[in-house]
Amino acid sequence: MRALGLDMGERRVGVAVSDPLGRVATPLKVLDARVVHEPGPLVRLIEDYEVELLVIGLPLSLDGEEGPQAARIRELGAKLAPRVGVPIEYFDERLSSAEAKRVMTDAGMSDRAKRGSIDMVAASVFLQSYLDLRNLHDEDDDQ
């Protein structure tokens, strides 16, 4: 099951994709946030990569509650749902941007290089967490 992860920002949408088996997430690209209103580029990615599931990062508060930002993301997801042709799930993206920055710093990337990539790396961070959790549940079901 190939999944596409979206880190929905106000200006940019970070995109990550999993391998066909849904085991490993990889940063893919950054799209303009208008993709919510004009989803053509996103639909093309879904078709090109034969995506079966869209995982949208949900910005929860540190105590796990949904606030205004999470409500905004759910509204954007609801606008996308009828246009993308695949199921949508939401997954906690708390601290994914901070983790992405740490990973990129550890890799020796400059602040300038990080600017264009942080959103797609953050998408891969929470998509990987989603995949790990899903695969763990699948393994538990097999036993």
N, CA, C and O atoms as a MOPAC input file, in Angstrom:
PM7 MOZYME 1SCF
protein

 N      0.84700 1    -1.17000 1     0.00000 1
 C      0.00000 1     0.00000 1     0.00000 1
 C      0.89400 1     1.23500 1     0.00000 1
 O      1.56500 1     1.53100 1     0.98900 1
 N      0.89400 1     1.94400 1    -1.11100 1
 C      1.69600 1     3.16500 1    -1.21500 1
 C      0.88100 1     4.33800 1    -0.67800 1
 O     -0.28200 1     4.52100 1    -1.03700 1
 N      1.51200 1     5.12700 1     0.18800 1
 C      0.86100 1     6.28100 1     0.79300 1
 C      1.62400 1     7.54800 1     0.43500 1
 O      2.83400 1     7.53100 1     0.21100 1
 N      0.88100 1     8.64100 1     0.38900 1
 C      1.45100 1     9.96600 1     0.17100 1
 C      1.17100 1    10.77400 1     1.42400 1
 O      0.02700 1    10.84300 1     1.87300 1
 N      2.20200 1    11.38600 1     1.99600 1
 C      2.03700 1    12.21800 1     3.18300 1
 C      2.07100 1    13.68300 1     2.80800 1
 O      2.89100 1    14.10000 1     1.99000 1
 N      1.18200 1    14.47000 1     3.40500 1
 C      1.12200 1    15.90800 1     3.14400 1
 C      1.28600 1    16.69000 1     4.43700 1
 O      0.54500 1    16.48200 1     5.39800 1
 N      2.25500 1    17.58500 1     4.45200 1
 C      2.44000 1    18.52800 1     5.54500 1
 C      1.89100 1    19.85500 1     5.04200 1
 O      2.56900 1    20.57500 1     4.31000 1
 N      0.65800 1    20.17700 1     5.43600 1
 C     -0.07700 1    21.30600 1     4.87700 1
 C      0.24200 1    22.60100 1     5.62300 1
 O     -0.23900 1    22.83000 1     6.73300 1
 N      1.04800 1    23.42800 1     5.00200 1
 C      1.33600 1    24.73500 1     5.55900 1
 C      0.47300 1    25.79600 1     4.89600 1
 O     -0.30500 1    25.49700 1     3.99000 1
 N      0.61300 1    27.02300 1     5.34700 1
 C     -0.18900 1    28.10600 1     4.76900 1
 C      0.31400 1    28.51500 1     3.39500 1
 O     -0.47100 1    28.96600 1     2.56100 1
 N      1.62000 1    28.36500 1     3.14500 1
 C      2.19700 1    28.73100 1     1.85000 1
 C      2.65500 1    27.52600 1     1.03600 1
 O      2.58700 1    27.52700 1    -0.19300 1
 N      3.12300 1    26.49700 1     1.74400 1
 C      3.68600 1    25.33100 1     1.06200 1
 C      3.09500 1    24.04500 1     1.62700 1
 O      2.64800 1    23.98900 1     2.77300 1
 N      3.10900 1    23.01400 1     0.78300 1
 C      2.68200 1    21.67400 1     1.19300 1
 C      3.86100 1    20.73900 1     0.95400 1
 O      4.27400 1    20.52300 1    -0.18500 1
 N      4.39400 1    20.19300 1     2.02700 1
 C      5.45900 1    19.21300 1     1.91000 1
 C      4.86100 1    17.87000 1     1.55300 1
 O      3.83200 1    17.47300 1     2.09900 1
 N      5.50800 1    17.16900 1     0.63200 1
 C      4.99300 1    15.88700 1     0.15500 1
 C      6.06000 1    14.81200 1     0.34900 1
 O      7.23000 1    15.00900 1     0.02100 1
 N      5.63500 1    13.68200 1     0.88500 1
 C      6.49300 1    12.50600 1     1.02200 1
 C      5.71400 1    11.31200 1     0.48500 1
 O      4.48300 1    11.32000 1     0.46300 1
 N      6.43900 1    10.29300 1     0.05500 1
 C      5.79900 1     9.11100 1    -0.50600 1
 C      6.42500 1     7.87100 1     0.12700 1
 O      7.60300 1     7.86400 1     0.48300 1
 N      5.61600 1     6.82800 1     0.25800 1
 C      6.14600 1     5.56900 1     0.76800 1
 C      6.52600 1     4.66400 1    -0.39200 1
 O      6.15400 1     4.91000 1    -1.53900 1
 N      7.26000 1     3.63200 1    -0.08100 1
 C      7.53900 1     2.58900 1    -1.06300 1
 C      6.23500 1     1.82100 1    -1.31600 1
 O      5.27200 1     1.99600 1    -0.56900 1
 N      6.18400 1     0.98600 1    -2.34000 1
 C      4.93800 1     0.27000 1    -2.65900 1
 C      4.40300 1    -0.61100 1    -1.53000 1
 O      3.19800 1    -0.84900 1    -1.45100 1
 N      5.28800 1    -1.09700 1    -0.65500 1
 C      4.84500 1    -1.95500 1     0.44600 1
 C      4.41800 1    -1.16500 1     1.68600 1
 O      3.95800 1    -1.75000 1     2.66600 1
 N      4.57000 1     0.15800 1     1.64400 1
 C      4.18200 1     0.97700 1     2.78300 1
 C      5.09300 1     0.79000 1     3.98400 1
 O      4.62400 1     0.76500 1     5.12200 1
 N      6.38100 1     0.66100 1     3.74200 1
 C      7.34400 1     0.45500 1     4.82900 1
 C      8.24000 1     1.66600 1     5.08000 1
 O      8.55500 1     1.97100 1     6.23000 1
 N      8.65600 1     2.36300 1     4.00800 1
 C      9.63600 1     3.44700 1     4.13600 1
 C      9.10800 1     4.71500 1     3.47200 1
 O      8.64800 1     4.68600 1     2.33100 1
 N      9.17800 1     5.82500 1     4.19700 1
 C      8.76000 1     7.12900 1     3.67300 1
 C      9.97900 1     7.89100 1     3.17100 1
 O     11.04900 1     7.85300 1     3.77900 1
 N      9.79700 1     8.58700 1     2.04700 1
 C     10.86600 1     9.36600 1     1.44200 1
 C     10.34300 1    10.76000 1     1.10600 1
 O      9.25200 1    10.88600 1     0.55000 1
 N     11.10600 1    11.81900 1     1.43400 1
 C     10.69200 1    13.16100 1     1.01800 1
 C     10.59800 1    13.20300 1    -0.51000 1
 O     11.43200 1    12.62300 1    -1.20500 1
 N      9.57900 1    13.89200 1    -1.02600 1
 C      9.38600 1    13.91700 1    -2.46900 1
 C      9.52400 1    15.31500 1    -3.05500 1
 O     10.36500 1    15.55100 1    -3.92200 1
 N      8.69700 1    16.24000 1    -2.57900 1
 C      8.74500 1    17.59600 1    -3.14000 1
 C      7.92300 1    18.53300 1    -2.28700 1
 O      7.27300 1    18.11900 1    -1.32700 1
 N      7.96100 1    19.80200 1    -2.65200 1
 C      7.15600 1    20.83500 1    -2.00500 1
 C      6.26200 1    21.45000 1    -3.07500 1
 O      6.72700 1    21.83600 1    -4.14800 1
 N      4.97400 1    21.53300 1    -2.76200 1
 C      4.00400 1    22.13800 1    -3.66400 1
 C      3.51600 1    23.45600 1    -3.08200 1
 O      3.60000 1    23.68100 1    -1.87500 1
 N      3.01600 1    24.30800 1    -3.93200 1
 C      2.37400 1    25.53900 1    -3.48500 1
 C      1.08100 1    25.16900 1    -2.76100 1
 O      0.40100 1    24.22100 1    -3.15400 1
 N      0.74100 1    25.89900 1    -1.72100 1
 C     -0.45200 1    25.58600 1    -0.92600 1
 C     -1.74600 1    25.70700 1    -1.72100 1
 O     -2.78100 1    25.19900 1    -1.28900 1
 N     -1.70700 1    26.36500 1    -2.86500 1
 C     -2.91900 1    26.46200 1    -3.68700 1
 C     -3.36700 1    25.10200 1    -4.20600 1
 O     -4.43500 1    24.98700 1    -4.80600 1
 N     -2.55100 1    24.06400 1    -3.97600 1
 C     -2.89600 1    22.71200 1    -4.42200 1
 C     -4.24200 1    22.26700 1    -3.82500 1
 O     -4.91100 1    21.39300 1    -4.37700 1
 N     -4.62600 1    22.86600 1    -2.70900 1
 C     -5.90900 1    22.52900 1    -2.10100 1
 C     -7.05400 1    22.99500 1    -2.99200 1
 O     -8.07800 1    22.32000 1    -3.10300 1
 N     -6.87800 1    24.13900 1    -3.61800 1
 C     -7.92700 1    24.69900 1    -4.47000 1
 C     -7.78700 1    24.27400 1    -5.92500 1
 O     -8.77600 1    24.20000 1    -6.65500 1
 N     -6.57800 1    23.99900 1    -6.33600 1
 C     -6.28500 1    23.55100 1    -7.70300 1
 C     -5.44700 1    22.27800 1    -7.58100 1
 O     -4.22600 1    22.32700 1    -7.73100 1
 N     -6.09600 1    21.13000 1    -7.30900 1
 C     -5.35400 1    19.92300 1    -6.94700 1
 C     -4.69600 1    19.16200 1    -8.09500 1
 O     -4.23200 1    18.04000 1    -7.89300 1
 N     -4.64400 1    19.73700 1    -9.28300 1
 C     -4.05600 1    19.04100 1   -10.42500 1
 C     -2.69300 1    18.42900 1   -10.15800 1
 O     -2.50600 1    17.24200 1   -10.42400 1
 N     -1.71200 1    19.20200 1    -9.63300 1
 C     -0.38300 1    18.62200 1    -9.37300 1
 C     -0.43100 1    17.46900 1    -8.35900 1
 O      0.31000 1    16.49500 1    -8.49100 1
 N     -1.28700 1    17.58100 1    -7.36800 1
 C     -1.40500 1    16.52500 1    -6.36300 1
 C     -2.03700 1    15.27300 1    -6.98000 1
 O     -1.58400 1    14.15700 1    -6.72300 1
 N     -3.06100 1    15.45500 1    -7.77700 1
 C     -3.71000 1    14.31900 1    -8.44200 1
 C     -2.72000 1    13.61200 1    -9.37000 1
 O     -2.70700 1    12.38400 1    -9.45100 1
 N     -1.89400 1    14.39100 1   -10.06500 1
 C     -0.87600 1    13.77600 1   -10.93300 1
 C      0.10800 1    12.93500 1   -10.12900 1
 O      0.49000 1    11.84700 1   -10.56200 1
 N      0.52200 1    13.42800 1    -8.96000 1
 C      1.41800 1    12.64400 1    -8.10500 1
 C      0.73900 1    11.35000 1    -7.65300 1
 O      1.35700 1    10.28500 1    -7.64900 1
 N     -0.51800 1    11.45000 1    -7.28000 1
 C     -1.27500 1    10.27400 1    -6.84600 1
 C     -1.33100 1     9.24100 1    -7.96800 1
 O     -1.14900 1     8.04600 1    -7.73500 1
 N     -1.58200 1     9.71000 1    -9.17500 1
 C     -1.64600 1     8.80000 1   -10.32000 1
 C     -0.26400 1     8.25700 1   -10.68300 1
 O     -0.10800 1     7.05500 1   -10.89400 1
 N      0.73600 1     9.13300 1   -10.75600 1
 C      2.08400 1     8.72400 1   -11.15200 1
 C      2.68300 1     7.69100 1   -10.20200 1
 O      3.35100 1     6.75500 1   -10.64100 1
 N      2.44700 1     7.86000 1    -8.90500 1
 C      3.02200 1     6.96200 1    -7.91300 1
 C      2.06200 1     5.83200 1    -7.51000 1
 O      2.38900 1     5.01000 1    -6.65400 1
 N      0.88600 1     5.79900 1    -8.12800 1
 C     -0.12900 1     4.78100 1    -7.82900 1
 C     -0.42700 1     4.72900 1    -6.32700 1
 O     -0.40900 1     3.66900 1    -5.70200 1
 N     -0.69900 1     5.90300 1    -5.78100 1
 C     -0.96600 1     6.06600 1    -4.35900 1
 C     -2.35500 1     5.52600 1    -4.02000 1
 O     -3.32000 1     5.73400 1    -4.75600 1
 N     -2.42600 1     4.82800 1    -2.89000 1
 C     -3.69000 1     4.25400 1    -2.43900 1
 C     -4.25900 1     4.96800 1    -1.21000 1
 O     -5.41300 1     4.74800 1    -0.84300 1
 N     -3.45100 1     5.82000 1    -0.57800 1
 C     -3.87800 1     6.49100 1     0.64100 1
 C     -3.15800 1     7.82100 1     0.78100 1
 O     -1.96000 1     7.92100 1     0.51700 1
 N     -3.89600 1     8.83700 1     1.19700 1
 C     -3.32300 1    10.14700 1     1.48600 1
 C     -3.31800 1    10.31200 1     3.00500 1
 O     -4.35500 1    10.16400 1     3.65100 1
 N     -2.15000 1    10.61700 1     3.57400 1
 C     -2.02100 1    10.82700 1     5.01800 1
 C     -1.67800 1    12.29800 1     5.22200 1
 O     -0.61400 1    12.76600 1     4.81400 1
 N     -2.58700 1    13.00700 1     5.85200 1
 C     -2.41200 1    14.44500 1     6.07900 1
 C     -2.00800 1    14.66900 1     7.52800 1
 O     -2.65300 1    14.17100 1     8.45100 1
 N     -0.92900 1    15.42600 1     7.71500 1
 C     -0.45600 1    15.73100 1     9.06000 1
 C     -1.42900 1    16.63900 1     9.79300 1
 O     -1.87100 1    17.65800 1     9.26000 1
 N     -1.75500 1    16.25700 1    11.02000 1
 C     -2.69100 1    17.01700 1    11.85000 1
 C     -1.91200 1    17.68500 1    12.98100 1
 O     -1.33700 1    17.00000 1    13.82600 1
 N     -1.89000 1    19.02000 1    13.00000 1
 C     -1.12000 1    19.72900 1    14.03200 1
 C     -1.87000 1    19.77700 1    15.36000 1
 O     -2.68500 1    20.67000 1    15.59500 1
 N     -1.58700 1    18.82200 1    16.20800 1
 C     -2.20600 1    18.77600 1    17.52800 1
 C     -1.38500 1    19.60500 1    18.50500 1
 O     -0.20500 1    19.86500 1    18.27300 1
 N     -2.01400 1    20.01300 1    19.59100 1
 C     -1.27500 1    20.72000 1    20.64300 1
 C     -0.39600 1    19.70600 1    21.36600 1
 O     -0.54800 1    18.50100 1    21.16700 1
 N      0.51100 1    20.17700 1    22.19200 1
 C      1.41900 1    19.26700 1    22.89700 1
 C      0.67600 1    18.29700 1    23.80500 1
 O      1.17900 1    17.21000 1    24.09100 1
 N     -0.52200 1    18.67900 1    24.26500 1
 C     -1.30000 1    17.75300 1    25.10300 1
 C     -2.21200 1    16.84400 1    24.26600 1
 O     -3.01800 1    16.09400 1    24.81800 1
 N     -2.08200 1    16.91200 1    22.93200 1
 C     -2.82700 1    16.00700 1    22.05500 1
 C     -4.19800 1    16.49600 1    21.63400 1
 O     -4.94400 1    15.76400 1    20.98300 1
 N     -4.53600 1    17.70300 1    21.99100 1
 C     -5.84900 1    18.25000 1    21.64200 1
 C     -5.83600 1    18.88900 1    20.25600 1
 O     -4.79900 1    19.36000 1    19.78900 1
 N     -6.99000 1    18.89800 1    19.60800 1
 C     -7.14100 1    19.59000 1    18.32500 1
 C     -7.56700 1    21.02800 1    18.58400 1
 O     -8.51900 1    21.28600 1    19.32000 1
 N     -6.85000 1    21.95400 1    17.97100 1
 C     -7.16700 1    23.36300 1    18.09700 1
 C     -7.56900 1    23.94000 1    16.75600 1
 O     -7.93400 1    23.19400 1    15.84700 1
 N     -7.50900 1    25.26100 1    16.61600 1
 C     -7.90000 1    25.92500 1    15.37000 1
 C     -7.08700 1    25.47800 1    14.15500 1
 O     -7.63600 1    25.36300 1    13.06000 1
 N     -5.78400 1    25.22300 1    14.33100 1
 C     -4.96600 1    24.78000 1    13.20600 1
 C     -5.41300 1    23.40500 1    12.70800 1
 O     -5.48300 1    23.16800 1    11.50300 1
 N     -5.71000 1    22.51200 1    13.63400 1
 C     -6.17600 1    21.17600 1    13.25500 1
 C     -7.52200 1    21.27400 1    12.53300 1
 O     -7.76600 1    20.55000 1    11.56800 1
 N     -8.38600 1    22.16500 1    13.00000 1
 C     -9.68400 1    22.35800 1    12.33800 1
 C     -9.47500 1    22.86800 1    10.91000 1
 O    -10.17300 1    22.44400 1     9.98900 1
 N     -8.51800 1    23.77400 1    10.72900 1
 C     -8.22200 1    24.29300 1     9.39300 1
 C     -7.73300 1    23.17300 1     8.47600 1
 O     -8.13100 1    23.10500 1     7.31300 1
 N     -6.87800 1    22.29900 1     8.99100 1
 C     -6.35200 1    21.18600 1     8.18700 1
 C     -7.47900 1    20.21700 1     7.82500 1
 O     -7.53300 1    19.73400 1     6.69400 1
 N     -8.36000 1    19.93300 1     8.74800 1
 C     -9.49800 1    19.04400 1     8.45100 1
 C    -10.39400 1    19.65400 1     7.36900 1
 O    -10.90300 1    18.94000 1     6.50500 1
 N    -10.58300 1    20.96600 1     7.42000 1
 C    -11.37800 1    21.64600 1     6.37900 1
 C    -10.70000 1    21.52200 1     5.01700 1
 O    -11.36000 1    21.25100 1     4.01300 1
 N     -9.38600 1    21.72200 1     4.98200 1
 C     -8.64400 1    21.58700 1     3.72800 1
 C     -8.72600 1    20.15100 1     3.20600 1
 O     -8.89200 1    19.93000 1     2.00600 1
 N     -8.61000 1    19.19000 1     4.10300 1
 C     -8.73600 1    17.78000 1     3.71500 1
 C    -10.10600 1    17.47200 1     3.15300 1
 O    -10.23600 1    16.71200 1     2.19300 1
 N    -11.12900 1    18.06200 1     3.74800 1
 C    -12.49800 1    17.84900 1     3.25900 1
 C    -12.66600 1    18.42500 1     1.85100 1
 O    -13.40800 1    17.86800 1     1.04100 1
 N    -11.99100 1    19.52600 1     1.55600 1
 C    -12.04600 1    20.09800 1     0.21100 1
 C    -11.32100 1    19.19800 1    -0.80000 1
 O    -11.74400 1    19.07900 1    -1.95000 1
 N    -10.22800 1    18.57000 1    -0.35800 1
 C     -9.45400 1    17.70300 1    -1.24600 1
 C    -10.13500 1    16.35900 1    -1.49500 1
 O    -10.03700 1    15.81000 1    -2.59200 1
 N    -10.81300 1    15.83500 1    -0.50100 1
 C    -11.33700 1    14.46600 1    -0.54000 1
 C    -12.07900 1    14.10600 1    -1.82800 1
 O    -11.77000 1    13.07700 1    -2.42900 1
 N    -13.04100 1    14.91000 1    -2.27300 1
 C    -13.76900 1    14.49600 1    -3.47700 1
 C    -12.95300 1    14.60100 1    -4.76100 1
 O    -13.37000 1    14.09000 1    -5.80000 1
 N    -11.80200 1    15.25100 1    -4.70100 1
 C    -11.00000 1    15.48400 1    -5.90800 1
 C     -9.84700 1    14.51000 1    -6.09900 1
 O     -9.35700 1    14.35500 1    -7.21800 1
 N     -9.40200 1    13.84900 1    -5.03200 1
 C     -8.18200 1    13.05500 1    -5.14000 1
 C     -8.40500 1    11.58300 1    -5.44800 1
 O     -7.49200 1    10.91800 1    -5.93700 1
 N     -9.57100 1    11.06600 1    -5.18200 1
 C     -9.88700 1     9.69300 1    -5.55900 1
 C     -9.26600 1     8.60400 1    -4.70000 1
 O     -9.30800 1     7.43200 1    -5.07400 1
 N     -8.69000 1     8.96100 1    -3.55300 1
 C     -8.15400 1     7.96800 1    -2.61800 1
 C     -8.60000 1     8.34200 1    -1.20600 1
 O     -8.90400 1     9.50300 1    -0.93500 1
 N     -8.63800 1     7.35900 1    -0.30800 1
 C     -9.01400 1     7.67600 1     1.08000 1
 C     -7.99700 1     8.61900 1     1.72300 1
 O     -6.81900 1     8.63500 1     1.36800 1
 N     -8.49200 1     9.39800 1     2.67500 1
 C     -7.64000 1    10.32400 1     3.42600 1
 C     -7.69100 1     9.94300 1     4.89700 1
 O     -8.76100 1     9.69700 1     5.45500 1
 N     -6.51900 1     9.89900 1     5.51200 1
 C     -6.41900 1     9.72100 1     6.95800 1
 C     -5.59200 1    10.87900 1     7.50400 1
 O     -4.79000 1    11.48300 1     6.79100 1
 N     -5.80300 1    11.17300 1     8.77400 1
 C     -5.04700 1    12.22900 1     9.44400 1
 C     -4.13700 1    11.57300 1    10.47300 1
 O     -4.48900 1    10.56400 1    11.08400 1
 N     -2.94900 1    12.17100 1    10.65400 1
 C     -2.00800 1    11.60800 1    11.61400 1
 C     -1.26700 1    12.73600 1    12.32100 1
 O     -0.91000 1    13.74600 1    11.71400 1
 N     -1.04900 1    12.54500 1    13.58900 1
 C     -0.36700 1    13.52000 1    14.44900 1
 C      0.98700 1    13.92500 1    13.85900 1
 O      1.85800 1    13.08500 1    13.63500 1
 N      1.14200 1    15.21100 1    13.61700 1
 C      2.41100 1    15.69900 1    13.07400 1
 C      3.20400 1    16.50300 1    14.09100 1
 O      4.16800 1    17.18000 1    13.73600 1
 N      2.80100 1    16.43300 1    15.35900 1
 C      3.51000 1    17.18700 1    16.39200 1
 C      5.00800 1    16.94100 1    16.32300 1
 O      5.45300 1    15.79700 1    16.23500 1
 N      5.75900 1    17.98700 1    16.36100 1
 C      7.21900 1    17.97300 1    16.41500 1
 C      7.89700 1    17.43600 1    15.15600 1
 O      9.11300 1    17.24400 1    15.15000 1
 N      7.13000 1    17.18800 1    14.08500 1
 C      7.76100 1    16.67300 1    12.86000 1
 C      8.68700 1    17.71700 1    12.22600 1
 O      9.73100 1    17.36000 1    11.68100 1
 N      8.32100 1    18.98900 1    12.29000 1
 C      9.18600 1    20.02800 1    11.72500 1
 C     10.47900 1    20.16500 1    12.53100 1
 O     11.55700 1    20.34800 1    11.96500 1
 N     10.35900 1    20.07400 1    13.85400 1
 C     11.55400 1    20.14800 1    14.69900 1
 C     12.47000 1    18.95400 1    14.42500 1
 O     13.68900 1    19.11000 1    14.35600 1
 N     11.88800 1    17.76800 1    14.27000 1
 C     12.67900 1    16.57700 1    13.95900 1
 C     13.32400 1    16.70100 1    12.58100 1
 O     14.47600 1    16.31200 1    12.38900 1
 N     12.57400 1    17.24500 1    11.62900 1
 C     13.11900 1    17.43700 1    10.27800 1
 C     14.31000 1    18.38400 1    10.31300 1
 O     15.32800 1    18.12700 1     9.67100 1
 N     14.18800 1    19.47700 1    11.05900 1
 C     15.30800 1    20.42900 1    11.17400 1
 C     16.52600 1    19.76700 1    11.80500 1
 O     17.65400 1    19.99600 1    11.36700 1
 N     16.30500 1    18.94700 1    12.83300 1
 C     17.41000 1    18.25600 1    13.49700 1
 C     18.10800 1    17.30000 1    12.53600 1
 O     19.33700 1    17.26800 1    12.46000 1
 N     17.31200 1    16.52000 1    11.80000 1
 C     17.88100 1    15.56400 1    10.83800 1
 C     18.69700 1    16.30100 1     9.78000 1
 O     19.78700 1    15.86200 1     9.41400 1
 N     18.17000 1    17.41300 1     9.29200 1
 C     18.85000 1    18.16200 1     8.24600 1
 C     20.12400 1    18.81600 1     8.77100 1
 O     21.12700 1    18.87600 1     8.06000 1
 N     20.09200 1    19.30300 1    10.00500 1
 C     21.28500 1    19.88300 1    10.62600 1
 C     22.34500 1    18.81200 1    10.81700 1
 O     23.52300 1    19.03500 1    10.54000 1
 N     21.91600 1    17.63600 1    11.29700 1
 C     22.84700 1    16.52500 1    11.48300 1
 C     23.48100 1    16.09500 1    10.16200 1
 O     24.60800 1    15.60100 1    10.13800 1
 N     22.74300 1    16.28800 1     9.05700 1
 C     23.26500 1    15.93100 1     7.73400 1
 C     24.16800 1    17.02300 1     7.16400 1
 O     24.70800 1    16.88100 1     6.06700 1
 N     24.33000 1    18.12700 1     7.92300 1
 C     25.22600 1    19.19500 1     7.50400 1
 C     24.60900 1    20.20400 1     6.54700 1
 O     25.33300 1    20.95300 1     5.89100 1
 N     23.29700 1    20.23600 1     6.45700 1
 C     22.65400 1    21.18600 1     5.54900 1
 C     22.68000 1    22.59500 1     6.12700 1
 O     22.52400 1    22.79000 1     7.33300 1
 N     22.87500 1    23.56000 1     5.26000 1
 C     22.86600 1    24.96400 1     5.67900 1
 C     21.42700 1    25.41200 1     5.90800 1
 O     20.48400 1    24.77000 1     5.44500 1
 N     21.27100 1    26.52600 1     6.63200 1
 C     19.93100 1    27.07000 1     6.86900 1
 C     19.24700 1    27.40300 1     5.55200 1
 O     18.03800 1    27.21700 1     5.40700 1
 N     20.01400 1    27.88800 1     4.60700 1
 C     19.45100 1    28.23400 1     3.29500 1
 C     18.91000 1    26.98300 1     2.59100 1
 O     17.81700 1    27.01900 1     2.02600 1
 N     19.65100 1    25.90400 1     2.62100 1
 C     19.22900 1    24.65300 1     1.98000 1
 C     18.01400 1    24.06000 1     2.68900 1
 O     17.15300 1    23.45300 1     2.05100 1
 N     17.94600 1    24.23400 1     3.99500 1
 C     16.81200 1    23.70800 1     4.76900 1
 C     15.50300 1    24.37400 1     4.36500 1
 O     14.46200 1    23.72100 1     4.30800 1
 N     15.55500 1    25.67900 1     4.08300 1
 C     14.32500 1    26.42500 1     3.80200 1
 C     13.45400 1    25.78200 1     2.73900 1
 O     12.23600 1    25.71100 1     2.89800 1
 N     14.05200 1    25.32000 1     1.67200 1
 C     13.26100 1    24.75200 1     0.59200 1
 C     12.84900 1    23.31200 1     0.80400 1
 O     12.01600 1    22.78900 1     0.06500 1
 N     13.42600 1    22.66100 1     1.81200 1
 C     13.20100 1    21.22500 1     1.97700 1
 C     12.49400 1    20.83200 1     3.25500 1
 O     12.01700 1    19.70300 1     3.37100 1
 N     12.41400 1    21.72400 1     4.20700 1
 C     11.91600 1    21.36800 1     5.54000 1
 C     10.51300 1    20.76500 1     5.49800 1
 O     10.22000 1    19.83100 1     6.24500 1
 N      9.64500 1    21.28800 1     4.63500 1
 C      8.26100 1    20.80900 1     4.59800 1
 C      8.16900 1    19.36400 1     4.11500 1
 O      7.40300 1    18.57400 1     4.66700 1
 N      8.94900 1    19.01100 1     3.08600 1
 C      8.87100 1    17.63800 1     2.58800 1
 C      9.56000 1    16.66400 1     3.54300 1
 O      9.14200 1    15.51100 1     3.65200 1
 N     10.60200 1    17.10800 1     4.23000 1
 C     11.24600 1    16.24400 1     5.21900 1
 C     10.30200 1    16.03900 1     6.40400 1
 O     10.19200 1    14.92700 1     6.91900 1
 N      9.62300 1    17.09800 1     6.84100 1
 C      8.64300 1    16.96100 1     7.92400 1
 C      7.53500 1    15.98500 1     7.51900 1
 O      7.09300 1    15.17500 1     8.33400 1
 N      7.08700 1    16.06100 1     6.26200 1
 C      6.06400 1    15.12400 1     5.78100 1
 C      6.57400 1    13.69300 1     5.85600 1
 O      5.82200 1    12.78600 1     6.21200 1
 N      7.84100 1    13.48200 1     5.52500 1
 C      8.38200 1    12.12200 1     5.57900 1
 C      8.51900 1    11.63900 1     7.02000 1
 O      8.37800 1    10.44600 1     7.28800 1
 N      8.79400 1    12.55700 1     7.95200 1
 C      8.92600 1    12.18500 1     9.36400 1
 C      7.60300 1    11.64900 1     9.89600 1
 O      7.57200 1    10.56500 1    10.47900 1
 N      6.50500 1    12.38800 1     9.70600 1
 C      5.24900 1    11.88500 1    10.26000 1
 C      4.68000 1    10.73900 1     9.43200 1
 O      4.00100 1     9.87000 1     9.98000 1
 N      4.94100 1    10.71400 1     8.11600 1
 C      4.48700 1     9.57400 1     7.31300 1
 C      5.20100 1     8.30200 1     7.77500 1
 O      4.57800 1     7.24300 1     7.85500 1
 N      6.49000 1     8.39100 1     8.07800 1
 C      7.21200 1     7.21700 1     8.56800 1
 C      6.62400 1     6.74000 1     9.89100 1
 O      6.48100 1     5.53600 1    10.10600 1
 N      6.28500 1     7.66500 1    10.77300 1
 C      5.65800 1     7.28400 1    12.05000 1
 C      4.32500 1     6.59100 1    11.80500 1
 O      4.01300 1     5.58900 1    12.44900 1
 N      3.53700 1     7.12600 1    10.87000 1
 C      2.25900 1     6.51200 1    10.51400 1
 C      2.47800 1     5.08100 1    10.00200 1
 O      1.79900 1     4.14900 1    10.43300 1
 N      3.43100 1     4.92100 1     9.07800 1
 C      3.70600 1     3.60000 1     8.49600 1
 C      4.17900 1     2.62200 1     9.56900 1
 O      3.73500 1     1.47400 1     9.60000 1
 N      5.07800 1     3.07100 1    10.44800 1
 C      5.58200 1     2.20600 1    11.51100 1
 C      4.44400 1     1.71800 1    12.40000 1
 O      4.37800 1     0.53700 1    12.74100 1
 N      3.56100 1     2.61900 1    12.76800 1
 C      2.43700 1     2.25500 1    13.62200 1
 C      1.49400 1     1.29300 1    12.89700 1
 O      1.03600 1     0.31100 1    13.48100 1
 N      1.21200 1     1.57000 1    11.65400 1
 C      0.32700 1     0.71000 1    10.86700 1
 C      0.93700 1    -0.68800 1    10.70200 1
 O      0.24100 1    -1.69200 1    10.84800 1
 N      2.22600 1    -0.74700 1    10.39900 1
 C      2.88800 1    -2.04000 1    10.22300 1
 C      2.97000 1    -2.81500 1    11.52800 1
 O      2.88000 1    -4.04200 1    11.52400 1
 N      3.14100 1    -2.11600 1    12.64600 1
 C      3.15100 1    -2.76800 1    13.94500 1
 C      1.79900 1    -3.40800 1    14.21800 1
 O      1.73200 1    -4.53600 1    14.70700 1
 N      0.71300 1    -2.69200 1    13.90400 1
 C     -0.63800 1    -3.22600 1    14.09900 1
 C     -0.87500 1    -4.42600 1    13.19200 1
 O     -1.50300 1    -5.40400 1    13.59700 1
 N     -0.36600 1    -4.34800 1    11.95600 1
 C     -0.51800 1    -5.46400 1    11.01700 1
 C      0.19800 1    -6.70700 1    11.54800 1
 O     -0.32000 1    -7.81700 1    11.43200 1
 N      1.39000 1    -6.52400 1    12.13200 1
 C      2.13400 1    -7.64200 1    12.68800 1
 C      1.39500 1    -8.24700 1    13.87300 1
 O      1.35600 1    -9.46700 1    14.03500 1
 N      0.80200 1    -7.37300 1    14.71100 1
 C      0.03500 1    -7.86000 1    15.87700 1
 C     -1.17900 1    -8.66700 1    15.41400 1
 O     -1.53500 1    -9.66600 1    16.03900 1
 N     -1.81300 1    -8.23900 1    14.32300 1
 C     -2.97900 1    -8.95000 1    13.79900 1
 C     -2.60800 1   -10.31200 1    13.23500 1
 O     -3.42500 1   -11.23300 1    13.23800 1
 N     -1.37000 1   -10.44300 1    12.74800 1
 C     -0.91300 1   -11.70800 1    12.18200 1
 C     -0.61200 1   -12.76600 1    13.24000 1
 O     -0.56200 1   -13.95800 1    12.93500 1
 N     -0.41200 1   -12.33200 1    14.48300 1
 C     -0.04400 1   -13.28200 1    15.53000 1
 C     -1.23900 1   -13.81900 1    16.25400 1
 O     -1.09400 1   -14.63300 1    17.16600 1

